[in-house]
Amino acid sequence: MKKEFKELTATAVPLPIENIDTDQIIPARFLKATSREGFGDNLFRDWRFDAQGNPKADFVLNDNRYSGKILVAGRNFGCGSSREHAAWSIHDFGFKVVVSSFFADIFKGNALNNFLLPVQVSEEFLQEILAAVIANPATELKVDVPSQTIELVGSGKSETFAIDGYKKMCLINGFDDIDYLLSLQDKIEAYEQQAVKF
């Protein structure tokens, strides 16, 4: 699976709800599996389906007008417990980016560890993005990791976003922590050889 992430231009799914916590993202009863695959089936389970398992027509993920690889959510996304499964479920569903005006720190770290990019924008720009996407589901966003910018395509408006330098490098190269260490194998071996001489 290709994991490198440098740039993405895509449509988005609007979810203008604040304080979405990890139990809403992936309810605790679905945390029994240890593999990351399949968690997307239960993303926002209690919002997407009724008690009989039927899709709720009024929830955005069941609205075929909206699709894309970017989830645009309200302020304070990913609060609550520290479960990494929340990031797994969003990524497994097919999203590569989550946009919000504020993220819980633990969720942000879990997301970056799973090649899911949390893009934090100003509240004003978030509301502008949500309004544009809701009004026109064909609206696209462009996310550029090297320049750390997100653009509302066609509007001429964009913002920069912050990202840890190490995680940025890992995203661009498709490295998890082990991949990064393996990429340094030659340097590590050269250092060890040099150390042996002393």
N, C-alpha and C positions, 0 to 999 in steps of 0.2 A: 504494500500500500504506500502510495506517495504521500509523504508527510510534510514536505517542504511547503512553506507558506510565505510568499513574498507579496502577492497582490491578489485582490478579489474584487470583481465588479459583479454585483448580484442584486436581485430583488430581495425584499425583506418581509418579515411577518411582524405586524405590530401587536404588542401586548402591553397596553398602557395601564398597567397595574403596579402600584408601589408596594414595597416590602414583600416581594415574592421570596418565600423562604425555601430551604432545601426540601422540606417535607411536602411542599406543594409541587416542587419540581419533580421529585421522585418519592412517593410515599414509602414509609419505613417498611411496610409489609412486602415490598419488592426488593429488599436488600439482601436476600439470602444467597443469590448467585455470587460467584467469585470471579467469573469471566466478565469482561467489559461488554461483550456483545449481547444484544437483545434488550438493553435497558431503554432504548429509544421507544420500544413498544409501549412503555408505561410512563413516558414523559407527560407530566401534567395529567396523570391518570384520572384523578377525581374531578378535574375540570373538563377533560375531554369526553368522558363516558359516564353514563348513569349507572345505577346499582346493578342493572341487568346487562351492562357491557355495551349498551347502544351509544353511538356517538351523539354528543349534544350539539345540536345544530347551531347554537349561538356562541360556540367557542371557536376562536380564530383558527386553530389548527384543523378544524373540521370545515372551514370555509374555503372552498376551492378557488376563490378569487385571490387568495394570498398564498404565496410560496416563495421559496428562496433559501439561501444559505446563511442569511443574517436574521437574527432575532433582535427586535428592538423593544426593550422593556422599560418599565417605570423605575424610578429611583429606588436605591437600596436593594439591588438584586442579589440573591444568593445568601441572604441572612439566615440565621438559625444555626442548626447543627453543622458540623464540619464534614459531613459525608462527601467523599469524593465521587460517589455514585451520581450526584447531581450533574457534575461535569460530564461523566460518562454518558448519561442519558441524553443530554443536549447534543453532544457530539455524535452519538450513535443515531440519533434521529436525522442527522444530516446538516446541522448548523455548524458553521466554521467560526462565526463571529457572534458575540452578544454585545449590543450597544445599550448603555444605560448612563445616567448621570452620577451614579455611585454604586460601587460593588463592595460586598463584604470581603475583607482581606483574605480570609481562608478560601472562600470560593474563587477569588481571583487567582490565587496560587494553584489551586486544584485545576482550574481551567487551563492555565498555561502549561501545566505538567501533562495535559492531555490534548495538546494542539488545538485548543479552543481559545480564541482570542477575545478577551474582554476589553472593549473599547469604551473608555469613560469620556464623556463629552459634557459640555455645560448643560444645565437644565434648559436654558433657552434653545440651544441647538437641538437637544433631544425632542423638545416639543415641536420644533419645526420639522424634524424628520418624521415624527409620528403623524403629524397633520398631513404631510405630503404623501406618505405611504397609505394612510387610511383613505385619502381622497383619490389616489391613483395607485392601485396595486402594481402597476408596471414601473413605478419609480425605482430607480437603482441607486445603490450606494457603492462607492469605490473606496476600498480600504487598502492602503499602501503601507506595508510594514517597514521597509527601509526608511521611508521619509516620515513614518509615524503620523500619517494623515488619514482623515476620513472625509469624503466629499459627498454631498448631496448632488448627484449627477444632474446636470442641466440647470442648476440654480446658481452655479458659480460660488457656492458657499461651502466652506470646509473648516475643519479644526484639526489641530494636532492633538495627539493623545500620548500619554506616558506609558512606557513599558520598561521593565528591568532589562539592562543591557545584555546580561547573560541569556535571559529568556528570549529576547529578540534574536540573538545569534542562533539559538537553538531552533526557533521557528523557521527562520530563513533557510537553515541547512537541514531541517527535518530531523534534528537530534533530540533524543531524550538524554537523560543524564549519563546512561551507559554508552550511548552512541558518542557523546562528547568525549568521554574518557578514551574510547577506542580510537577516536580521531587523533588523539595525542600519543598514541602508542609508540610511534617512532621517537618522539621527544622524550618520553618516559624511559624507553630503553637506552637512549643515548645518555641520559642523565645517570641512569643506574651504572652504565659502563664507566662513566667518568668517576662516579663515586667509588667504584671498586678500586680504582687506581690509588685512592687515598686511604 
